[in-house]
Amino acid sequence: MLDAEMHLKKATLAMKVVGWLSLVVLPASSVIYPPGVWWGGDTPGLCIPVLVDHPPSPFHGLHPYAFMLLAMYAAYGFLMLRGAAKPLRNVALFDYGIYANLLHGGIMIPMAFYYPNEHAHLWGDIPFAALLVFICIKWHPRKVEQAD
């Protein structure tokens, strides 16, 4: 029983970590990393010098799907934080985190290799998605039910 309680505490912590990563860190990193904000913008030289310059997108200014991704991850982060109080009642959030991020990363990997203006995803949102998958699998609350 002690192991189950410890695992649930770790599941709660995992939900909080994923929640804050999705709700705060991801949107903040899109501001810190200039192409996240000025993706395809007309202002030259805004990229951090040590990083590869992101080629312009076919869109003027901020890429439209950036808003969609930030909104989806913000909603997911909010729900993970809210569900952290009772991880066993919120296992679907872990399942969603696993499947949605596996699919997202699985779609982005070939696209990142095929399209020259998508290479930055290989060290941006693909590793972020993989991190969320790892956290959600490692501290999934159902592991407690399977152990009993």
C-alpha positions as CSV (number, residue, x, y, z in Angstrom):
1,M,0.0,0.0,0.0
2,L,2.9,2.3,0.7
3,D,4.2,1.9,-2.8
4,A,0.8,2.7,-4.2
5,E,0.5,5.9,-2.1
6,M,4.1,6.9,-3.2
7,H,3.2,6.3,-6.9
8,L,0.1,8.4,-6.6
9,K,2.1,11.2,-5.0
10,K,4.5,11.0,-8.0
11,A,1.5,10.9,-10.4
12,T,0.3,14.1,-8.7
13,L,3.7,15.7,-9.1
14,A,3.9,14.6,-12.7
15,M,0.5,16.2,-13.4
16,K,1.7,19.4,-11.9
17,V,5.0,19.3,-13.9
18,V,3.2,18.6,-17.2
19,G,0.6,21.2,-16.3
20,W,3.1,24.0,-15.7
21,L,5.2,23.0,-18.7
22,S,2.2,23.1,-21.0
23,L,0.5,26.2,-19.5
24,V,3.5,28.4,-18.8
25,V,6.9,27.1,-20.1
26,L,5.7,26.3,-23.7
27,P,4.1,29.7,-24.3
28,A,7.0,31.5,-22.7
29,S,9.5,29.6,-24.8
30,S,7.7,30.7,-27.9
31,V,8.3,34.2,-26.9
32,I,11.9,33.6,-25.8
33,Y,12.7,31.8,-29.1
34,P,12.0,34.6,-31.7
35,P,10.8,32.4,-34.6
36,G,8.0,31.3,-32.2
37,V,6.8,34.9,-32.3
38,W,8.1,36.3,-35.5
39,W,7.8,33.1,-37.6
40,G,8.0,34.2,-41.2
41,G,8.1,37.9,-40.2
42,D,9.8,40.6,-42.2
43,T,12.3,41.6,-39.5
44,P,15.7,40.2,-40.4
45,G,18.2,39.1,-37.8
46,L,15.7,38.4,-35.0
47,C,16.9,34.8,-34.5
48,I,19.3,34.0,-31.7
49,P,22.8,33.9,-33.4
50,V,23.7,30.4,-32.2
51,L,20.6,28.8,-33.4
52,V,19.7,28.0,-37.0
53,D,17.6,30.8,-38.6
54,H,14.1,29.6,-39.3
55,P,13.2,30.1,-43.0
56,P,10.2,32.2,-43.6
57,S,6.8,30.5,-43.7
58,P,4.3,31.1,-46.5
59,F,2.4,33.2,-44.0
60,H,3.0,36.8,-43.1
61,G,4.0,37.3,-39.5
62,L,3.1,34.7,-36.9
63,H,2.4,31.2,-38.2
64,P,-1.4,30.4,-37.7
65,Y,-0.8,27.0,-36.2
66,A,1.3,28.5,-33.4
67,F,-1.9,29.9,-31.9
68,M,-3.6,26.5,-32.2
69,L,-0.8,24.6,-30.6
70,L,-0.4,27.1,-27.7
71,A,-4.2,27.0,-27.1
72,M,-4.3,23.2,-27.1
73,Y,-1.3,22.8,-24.7
74,A,-2.6,25.6,-22.4
75,A,-5.9,23.8,-22.1
76,Y,-4.2,20.5,-21.5
77,G,-1.9,22.2,-18.9
78,F,-4.8,23.7,-17.1
79,L,-6.7,20.4,-16.9
80,M,-3.5,18.6,-15.7
81,L,-3.1,21.1,-12.9
82,R,-6.8,20.8,-12.0
83,G,-6.7,17.0,-12.1
84,A,-3.6,16.7,-10.0
85,A,-5.7,16.5,-6.8
86,K,-7.1,13.2,-7.8
87,P,-4.9,11.4,-10.4
88,L,-6.8,8.1,-10.3
89,R,-10.0,10.0,-11.4
90,N,-8.1,11.8,-14.2
91,V,-6.2,8.9,-15.9
92,A,-7.7,10.0,-19.3
93,L,-5.5,13.1,-19.1
94,F,-2.5,10.8,-18.9
95,D,-3.8,8.7,-21.8
96,Y,-4.5,11.9,-23.9
97,G,-1.0,13.1,-23.1
98,I,0.5,9.9,-24.4
99,Y,-1.5,9.4,-27.5
100,A,-1.8,13.0,-28.6
101,N,1.9,13.7,-28.2
102,L,2.9,10.4,-29.9
103,L,0.7,11.3,-32.8
104,H,1.9,14.9,-32.9
105,G,5.6,13.9,-32.8
106,G,5.0,11.0,-35.2
107,I,3.5,13.4,-37.7
108,M,6.1,16.1,-37.2
109,I,9.2,13.9,-37.5
110,P,8.9,13.2,-41.2
111,M,7.6,16.7,-41.9
112,A,10.6,18.2,-40.2
113,F,12.9,16.2,-42.4
114,Y,11.0,16.8,-45.6
115,Y,10.2,20.5,-45.4
116,P,13.3,22.8,-45.0
117,N,11.3,25.4,-43.0
118,E,10.2,22.8,-40.5
119,H,13.7,21.5,-39.3
120,A,13.5,23.5,-36.1
121,H,10.8,21.1,-34.9
122,L,13.5,18.4,-34.4
123,W,14.8,20.3,-31.4
124,G,11.7,22.2,-30.4
125,D,8.2,20.7,-30.1
126,I,9.2,17.1,-31.0
127,P,11.5,16.7,-27.9
128,F,8.8,18.5,-25.9
129,A,6.2,16.0,-27.0
130,A,8.5,13.1,-26.3
131,L,9.1,14.5,-22.8
132,L,5.4,14.7,-22.1
133,V,4.9,11.1,-23.3
134,F,7.7,9.9,-21.1
135,I,6.3,11.6,-18.0
136,C,2.8,10.4,-18.6
137,I,3.9,6.8,-19.1
138,K,6.3,6.7,-16.2
139,W,3.9,8.1,-13.6
140,H,0.6,6.9,-15.1
141,P,-1.9,6.3,-12.1
142,R,-3.1,3.0,-13.7
143,K,0.2,1.5,-12.7
144,V,-1.1,1.5,-9.1
145,E,-4.3,-0.4,-10.1
146,Q,-2.2,-3.0,-12.0
147,A,0.0,-3.5,-9.0
148,D,-2.9,-4.2,-6.7
